[in-house]
């Protein structure tokens, strides 16, 4: 198996998805500052004191459709097709599963390190700070973001296995 090719595709496509995800987060925040309300530390949510607005819920749904439907699925499909052509033996379950897992793992690490730690904790742009919560120390809680990332990490395996299975089925049918 050509592991370097699989890693190259997984990390490369993961970085592309990560950049698109970043654009979507900032666009979503510009449209409704509370669209990610449930992703803030509990103390920040409590001080904000309001549930996510109807506009915030709509924006969250639109961002989700954009990230996963418009970007995620086409990128994953492109990665699988490209990887199948780049590997000597074609696309197998293992190569597809590892590549898809790497795409999602890259997005997860990027989200934690770049979006959460560097941008939100470090730079703290006003666009991502909920009104009335400015200056709260809880925005600097790196452990909160790490804990949230770790809770979502089992999805990396699920995405890899499901994508590997679907890709393998398509390869066998075609």
N, C-alpha and C positions, 0 to 999 in steps of 0.2 A: 504494500500500500504506500502511496506517495503522501506521506504525512505533511511534508512542507507545503504541498499544493492545497491540501485540505485546510491547513491552518491559514494559509494566505487568503483563500476564499472566505473562510469564516470570519477572520478578523477584518479583512477589507470590506466585506459587505456589512459587517457589524458597525464599522465606523461610518459608513454611508448612512445607515439607518439611524445612528446616533446623532449625526448632524441634522438630519431631517426631523428627528425627535426634538432636538433643541429648538429649531425654528418653530415647530408646532407649540412647544411650551411657551415661548415668548409671544407668539401670535395669540395663543389662548389667553395668556395673562393680560395682553393689551385689550382683548375683547371683554374679559371678565376676570377681575383680580382674584375672585374667590373660586375659580373653576377647579383648583387643586386643593381646596380647603381641607379635605380629609387626609392630605399628605403632609400637613404641617404638624409640629409637635402639639400634644394635647393642651399645654398651657397657652400656646398661641391661639389655638381654636377657641379655648375658653374665653380669653380676653377679647377676641373678635366678637364672640357672643351671638352670632347669628348662624343659622343653617345656610348651606350653600343656596344661593339665589336660583330662581328659575333660569335666568340667563346663564349662570354658572353651570347649571346642569346641562343646558343645551350646548354650551361651548365645550364642556367635557366630552359629551357624546360626539360632537363634530371632530374634536381633536383625536379621539379614539378611532373614529372611522378613517380619518386622514392617515394617522400613524400606522394602523394595522391594515386597513383595507386598501388605501391608495399607495402606501409606501411598503409596508411589511410583507404582504403577500406577493406583490410583484417582485420585490427584491429577493425574497426567499426563492421564488420560482426561477428567477434569473440566475441566482447562485447555484441552484441545483442543476440547471441546464448547462451552465458554464463549467461547473465542476465535472459533470459527466463527460463532457468533451475533453477536459484537460487530463483526466485520469486514463492511464493505459487500459485498465480493465473496465472502464465505464463506471457508472454510478452504482454503488451497492448500498445496502441498508446501513452498514457501519459508516461509510464515508458520508452519506447524506445526514445521518444522525449526528455525527461529530461536527460536521460543518454547521448545521442548524443550531446545535447547542452552542458552538463558538460565536455565531452571530448574536444569539440572545445573551450570552455571557458578556460579550464585548459591550453590548448596549447596557447591560446591568452595571458593569464596572464603570463605564463612561458616565452613566446617570449618577452613580454614587460619587465618584471622584470629581468629575468636571461640574455637573449641574448642582449637586448637593453641597459638596465640600468647598470647591473653589468659588463657584458663582454665588450660591445662596449663603453659605456660612462665611466665606471670605469677603466677597465683594458686596454682597447683600444689596442688589439693585432695587430701587424703590418700586419698580414694576412688580417684583415678586414678594414684596412685603405687604401684608394685609393692612388696610387702613385701621388705625387705632392700636396697632401692635408694634409700631416703630420703636427701636431701641431695646426690645426684649432680649434678654440673655439667651433664652431658649432657641433663638435662631442659630446660635453658635454651638448647639449640642450635636457634635459629630457622631456621638454614640447612637443618638436617635436614628439618624440616617443609616448608619451601619446596620443597626438592628432591623430596620425596615428592608434593607437590601438583602440581608440574610434570610428573612422570612420569605422573600420572593424567590430565593435561589433554587428551590426545588422545581420551579417552572422551567429552568434551563434544561433539566433532564427530560421533563415532559415534552417541551417543544422539540427537543432533539429526537426523541423516540417517535413522536407522532409524525413529524416531518420526514424522518427516515422511512417510516412505514408507508406514508402516502407516496413519497418519491419512488420507492421501490415498486409499489403497485403500478404507478404510471410507466415506469421503465419496462415492466413485464408486459403491460397491455400494449404499449407501442412497439 
